[in-house]
Amino acid sequence: MTISNVARARVKSIFEPIALAMGRVGLTPDALTLIGFGITVAGAVLVAVEQWTIGGLVIFVGGVFDMFDGTLARATGKASRLGAFMDSVFDRAGEAIVYVAIVTGAVIAGHERVPVLAAAAMAGAFMVSYVRAKAEGLGFTAGTGMAAVGLMPREVRLIILSIGLVLTDAPNIKGLEYALGIIVIGAIITVIQRIVHVRRQARRQALESITTTTQPASETGATEKQ
């Protein structure tokens, strides 16, 4: 199960009018990136002080803002490698802050399992992102191709985590435990899926390279025989 790039494009097209409206009032893609990050940090602070439900809603809104910056950049022709870099960096920073906030809130509330699950979920989430970044850095699945590989990309993690937070009402924190557990398992599966995807692509590229190398020699031999 994956989210195809076609599905991603459809979802992003829904946000395009909103992003363009923000652009018309003077906001730039980078400004939207920073606003989304700021909203996420605000949600994380709420979670850290055990305001689970409202914090989860605010974090979800901050994650949705991630749709706006890239959509505005593409729609206005302002997409750039620097913008993509900044977007990625602040996405990871925001995700890390949220998990740290969950650990903080859970420790204050005296929950033992949540900090462990949150740490595991953060590690899994970062491995998912790292595998994609490393693969693309080495020339595998360039562009947005790797984003469509795997069960648990960032968008899915955001939805599951937000639902878990919203359903959490201390001292009953089972909803968050289940959400974090799902993210851990899903992230592990996604990492494996992406590794398998890269291995297949590497083998295919190796075969293509061998074919390209041997073909001229075969053609030369055939010419000599004639």
C-alpha positions in Angstrom: 0.0 0.0 0.0 1.4 3.4 -1.0 0.3 6.9 -1.8 0.9 7.4 -5.5 2.2 10.7 -6.9 -1.1 11.1 -8.8 -3.0 11.0 -5.5 -0.6 13.4 -4.0 -1.1 15.8 -6.9 -4.9 15.6 -6.5 -4.7 16.4 -2.8 -2.2 19.3 -3.4 -4.5 20.7 -6.1 -7.2 21.1 -3.5 -4.9 23.4 -1.5 -3.7 25.4 -4.5 -6.5 28.1 -4.3 -5.7 28.7 -0.6 -2.0 28.8 -1.3 -2.5 31.3 -4.1 -4.7 33.5 -1.9 -1.8 33.5 0.7 0.6 34.5 -2.1 -1.7 37.4 -3.1 -1.4 38.9 0.4 2.3 38.8 0.2 3.3 35.5 1.8 6.2 33.7 0.1 6.8 29.9 0.1 9.6 30.3 2.6 7.3 32.4 4.9 4.7 29.6 4.7 7.3 27.1 5.7 8.2 29.1 8.7 4.6 29.7 9.7 3.9 26.0 9.4 6.9 25.3 11.6 5.8 27.8 14.1 2.3 26.3 14.4 3.8 22.9 14.8 6.0 24.2 17.6 3.0 25.8 19.3 1.2 22.5 19.1 4.2 20.7 20.6 4.3 23.0 23.5 0.6 22.3 24.2 1.4 18.5 24.1 4.3 18.9 26.4 2.0 20.5 29.1 -0.5 17.6 28.6 -3.0 19.5 26.5 -3.2 16.5 24.2 -6.3 17.1 22.2 -5.8 20.8 21.4 -2.1 20.1 20.8 -2.9 17.3 18.3 -5.3 19.6 16.4 -2.7 22.4 16.3 0.0 20.0 15.1 -2.3 18.8 12.3 -2.9 22.3 11.2 0.9 22.9 11.2 1.4 19.8 9.1 -1.3 20.9 6.6 0.7 24.1 6.1 3.4 21.9 4.6 1.0 21.6 1.6 0.9 25.3 1.1 4.5 26.2 0.7 5.4 23.8 -2.1 2.0 24.3 -3.8 2.6 28.1 -3.8 6.1 27.7 -5.1 5.1 25.5 -8.0 2.0 27.6 -8.9 4.0 30.8 -9.0 7.1 29.4 -10.6 9.2 30.0 -7.5 10.2 26.4 -6.8 13.9 26.1 -6.1 16.4 23.6 -4.7 17.0 25.9 -1.7 13.2 26.1 -1.0 12.9 22.3 -1.2 15.9 22.0 1.2 14.5 24.5 3.7 11.1 22.7 3.5 12.7 19.4 4.2 14.8 20.7 7.1 11.9 22.4 8.9 9.7 19.3 8.3 12.2 17.1 10.1 12.8 19.7 12.9 9.1 20.0 13.5 8.6 16.3 13.6 11.4 15.9 16.1 10.0 18.6 18.3 6.6 17.0 18.4 8.1 13.6 19.5 10.2 15.3 22.2 7.1 17.1 23.4 5.2 13.8 23.6 8.0 12.3 25.6 8.0 15.3 27.9 4.2 15.3 28.4 4.2 11.5 29.0 7.0 11.7 31.6 5.2 14.5 33.5 2.0 12.5 33.4 3.8 9.4 34.7 3.3 7.2 31.7 6.0 4.6 31.2 5.3 3.1 27.7 4.6 6.3 25.8 8.2 7.8 26.0 9.6 4.5 24.7 7.1 4.3 21.9 7.6 8.0 21.0 11.4 7.5 20.8 10.9 4.4 18.6 8.5 6.3 16.4 10.8 9.2 16.0 13.7 6.9 15.1 11.5 5.1 12.6 10.3 8.3 11.0 13.8 9.6 10.6 14.9 6.3 9.1 12.1 6.6 6.5 13.3 10.1 5.6 17.0 9.2 5.6 16.5 6.2 3.3 14.8 8.5 0.8 17.4 11.3 1.1 20.3 8.9 0.7 18.7 7.0 -2.2 18.0 10.2 -4.1 21.5 11.6 -3.2 23.0 8.5 -4.9 20.8 8.9 -8.0 18.1 6.4 -7.2 14.4 7.4 -7.8 15.1 11.0 -8.4 12.4 13.7 -7.9 9.3 12.7 -5.9 9.4 9.0 -6.9 10.6 7.7 -3.6 7.9 9.6 -1.8 5.4 7.2 -3.3 7.2 4.2 -2.0 6.2 2.7 1.3 3.3 2.4 3.7 4.1 5.2 6.1 5.3 8.5 4.5 5.1 11.7 6.4 1.5 12.6 5.5 0.2 9.3 6.9 2.3 9.6 10.0 0.9 13.1 10.6 -2.7 11.9 10.3 -2.2 8.9 12.6 -0.3 10.8 15.2 -2.8 13.7 15.2 -5.7 11.2 15.7 -3.9 9.5 18.5 -3.3 12.9 20.2 -6.8 14.1 19.7 -8.2 10.9 21.2 -5.9 11.0 24.2 -7.5 12.2 27.4 -5.1 11.8 30.3 -4.9 9.6 32.3 -6.4 7.4 29.5 -3.5 7.6 26.9 -4.3 4.3 25.1 -5.1 6.2 21.8 -1.7 7.7 21.7 0.0 4.4 22.5 -1.8 2.7 19.6 -1.0 5.5 17.3 2.7 5.5 18.1 2.8 1.7 17.9 1.2 1.8 14.4 3.8 4.4 13.3 6.7 2.3 14.6 5.5 -0.8 12.7 4.6 1.2 9.6 7.9 3.0 9.6 9.9 -0.3 9.8 7.8 -1.7 6.9 8.4 1.5 4.9 12.1 1.4 5.4 12.2 -2.2 4.2 10.0 -1.4 1.2 12.3 1.5 0.2 15.5 -0.6 0.6 14.0 -3.3 -1.6 12.9 -0.7 -4.1 16.5 0.7 -4.3 18.0 -2.7 -4.6 15.7 -3.6 -7.5 16.6 -0.3 -9.2 20.3 -0.9 -8.6 20.1 -4.3 -10.2 18.1 -3.0 -13.2 20.6 -0.2 -13.7 23.5 -2.7 -13.5 21.8 -4.9 -16.1 21.2 -1.9 -18.4 24.9 -0.9 -18.0 26.0 -4.4 -19.0 23.7 -4.5 -22.0 25.0 -1.1 -23.1 28.6 -2.2 -22.7 28.3 -5.5 -24.6 26.1 -4.3 -27.4 28.8 -2.4 -29.3 31.2 -5.3 -29.1 28.5 -7.7 -30.5 27.8 -5.3 -33.4 31.5 -5.0 -34.2 31.9 -8.8 -34.3 29.0 -9.1 -36.7 30.5 -6.4 -39.0 33.9 -8.2 -39.1 32.2 -11.5 -40.1 30.5 -9.8 -43.0 
